[in-house]
Amino acid sequence: EPASLYDRSTAITEISSLSNKIVACYAFKNIGFIYWIGSKSNDVWFVAGLTGNKTRLFHFQKTGAEFESQLPPIIDNTPPKLAPLTYDQARKNFLLACFSIFVPSSFQKDAANGFAQLQIIPIKNRYKWTVDEASYVAFKFTLPSWNDGDLKFLFAINKTEQTKDFTSSKTQFGLMSADGYFNGTNGLGGFDNYQHAELKNYPMLQKMLPYSHTFDILEVKKNHLQPGKTYAIWFALKEENHPGLVVAATIDSQTGTNEFGMLPLK
């Protein structure tokens, strides 16, 4: 191109990676701000801003420095103002990354008593998030295709004789799905109802958990769940020596009771 077409305020400079010296400088008129450059052998492509806050993809060959537009202007090139991630947003990304490797579980009925079976979430299957230094475990399950009732769930610290003196701060928990973070709008982590209870008021359950003192009951309404979809209830464990959790789950309907039993709230 004739020199009169060049505008040195918008230029692409080629530097040798061996000598660290300038090899050539290619400048163009009325190009605007250059956002991206890619090259292969003698061909160079770049995305640059034009008038009207639009961008185009350009191409030129270094021999002759000829260039031409390849695409019509379609993108607003105004740089977005990105706010830093909040704690909840960062944890959301972490948990979504963990979702696929959370160990699958299922609703089970205890053949001995007919109630929903207590299941241990193995502490070895935990994933540490370096931001808050907590370890995360989850009860991952798929709702039955016939789901016709509310999800009922309980959990407690899995204390044994060896860990009966363990104390913990309040356990954080939440409900999520594979395609998004199910936050909820009531501060209950996606659950519609939450109750903290003392085991001494439930003799049968206390007998099952002789070294624990309290437990939590969670509920999600049927219309907030999708039959056949996979969810996970996650827990943040702050202590390195946390003994883990024991959980039970069922569907609160006649079909759910027949299939999985009621929660052992006796």
N, C-alpha and C positions, 0 to 999 in steps of 0.2 A: 504494500500500500504506500502511496505517497506520504511523505512526512507530514504534510498539512492535515492529514486525517487523524494523526496521533494526538492524544491528549495525555500528557505525562502525569496528570493527577490521578488517572486510573490506569495502572500498568501491572503486568505480570512479569516478575523477574525470575529468570532461571539461574540457579546457582549449582555449581558442580559439587557433588558430595565428596569428591576426592580432593580437589584443591581448595574448596570453600571459596571459590572466586565466582564473580558474576560472569555467566556465559552469554546471556542475551537479555534484552528487556523488550517486552511486547506491550504496546500501549494503544488504547482505542478511544474513540470519541463517543461521548454520550452513552457511556456504558453504566456509570453509577458505581455503587459499592459492590465489590466482588465477595460472594459468600462462600463459594466452594470451588475447588480446582481439582481436576483429575487429568492424568496424562498417560499415554501409552505410545512409546516410540516417538513418532513425529507428530502425533495428534494430541491436541489439548482441548478439553471441555471445561467450561466454567459456568457457574450460575451467578448472574449479576442483576442488580436492581436498575430499573429504568424509571422514567417519569410515571407518576400516578401510583407510586408504591407497588409496582408489579415487578416480577422477576422473569427472566428468560434463561434458557439453556443455550449457550453459545459454543461454537466449535471453530477451531482454526488449526492450520498446520504451521509448524515452526518455520519451515522453509517457505518464505513469502509472506508469512504472518497474515494470511487471509482468514477471515472469519465470517460466519453466517449464523443467523438465528435458526434454531431447530424447533422451538416450541412457541406457541403464542403465550402472551402474559396471562398467567392464571393464579399466581400465588401472591398474597399480600406479604411483602418483605419487611414489614415493620417488625423489628425484633420484639418477641414477647417478653413481658416482665414476669420472670419466674420467682415466685415466693419460695423461701426455704421450706422444706418439709416439716410439718409439725410432728410431734412425738407419735400421735395416733396414726398419721399418714405413713410414717416410717415403719411403725410396727405392722400396719396393714400390709405393706409390701413384703415384709419379712414373713408374715404368716401365710400369705398367698404363695410365696416361694416354697414354704414348708408343706403346703397342703398335699401335694402329690406324694410326699414321702411319709406323711402320717400313716401309722399302721391301721388298716381297716379293722373295725370291730362290728358287732351286730347285736341286736336285741336278743336276749336269751331268757328262757323260762327255767326256773329252778325246779327240777323234777321232784325234789324232796319235799318242798312246801307249796309249790304252785305259784309262788310270787316271782316277780322279775328278779333275775339272778344278779347278785353282786359280782362285779368283775373288776379285776385289778388292772390299772393302767401302768404297765411296766415303766419304772423310772429310767431304765436304760434307753428307752425310746424317747429321749428328750433332746431338744435342740436349743442351744444357747444363743441368745441375742446379745451381742457385746454392748449395745447401747445402754440397756438397763441391767445387764448382768444377770437377768433371770433366765431360767430354763423353761422351755415350753413343751408341754405334752398335750395330747388331744385324744378324745373319743370320737373317732370318725365312723360314720354310719350312713347307710342308704335307706331312705324311707321306703316302706313297701308301696307298691303301685296302687294298692287299695286303700291307702291311708285315709281313715275316716274319723280321726279324733285328734285331740291336742297331744303334743309331745310332753311327757312327764319324765323328769330326770332328777336323780339325787346323787350327791357325791359327798365323801368324807375323807379325811386324812387316813391313810392305811397304817394305823399304828399297830405295832406288835409289842410283845413283852420287852424286846430289846430297844424299841423306840418309843415306849409309852411316855417318856418325859419330854419328847419333842414338842416344842411350841413354835407357832408360825404366825406371821402377820396375815392379815386378811388376804385370801387367795383371789387374784384377779382372774376373770373368766369371760368368755364371749362365744357367740355362735357365728359361724361363717360358712360360706359355700365355696365351691371351686371357682366360680365365675365372678366372685365379688366378696367384699367384706361386709357381713351382715351386722351392722352396727346397732340398729334399733334407734329409737328416738326418745326413750324414757330413762336413759342412763343405766339400763340393766343389761347392756351388752348384747342386745338382740332378743332377750327373753321378755315375755309379757308379765310374768309374775315370778317373784323370788321370795323365799322364806328361809330364815336361819333358825334352826331348831336344836334343842338339847336332846341327846339320845336317851337320857334317863326317863323321858316321857314316852318312849317307844321301847318297851321291854324286849320284844322279839328282835328288833334291829340292834338294840344294845348288846344282846347276847351274841349277835353275829360280829359286832365290832366292840369287843370287851374293853379295849384300851383307848378308844376314842370317846370324846365327850360331846361333840356337836356335829351337825351335818347341815347341808343346804339342799333345798328343793327348788327346782327350776321348771318353768312351764312356757311353752310356745303354742299359741293358738293355731288351730288347724289352717285357718285362712292365711297365715303368714308362712306356710310351708308348701312345698310342691311335691306331690307324690312321685316316688321314683328317683328323686334327686338326692345327691350325696352332700352331707353336711359334716361339720366337725365342731365339737365343743372344745375350745382350747383353754388351757390353764397356764398361768404364769407362776412358776415356783421360784421364790427368791432365795431360798436357802440351799446350799450345796448338799447338805445332809438330809434333805427332805425325803421322807420315807415313801412318798408317792400317794396316789389316790385310789379309792375304790368307788365304783359308780354302778348305778342301775338305771335302766331306761325302759319305757313302755309307751304304748299308744293308749290314750284314755278313751276307749270305746269298748263295746262288747266284743268286737272282733279282735281288738288289740289285747284285751284281757284274756281271751281264749288262747291267743297265739303266744303272748309274752308274759302274761300275769300282771297283777297290779304291783305298784311299788310296795315294798315290805314295810309299810308305815304302821306297824302294830307294836 
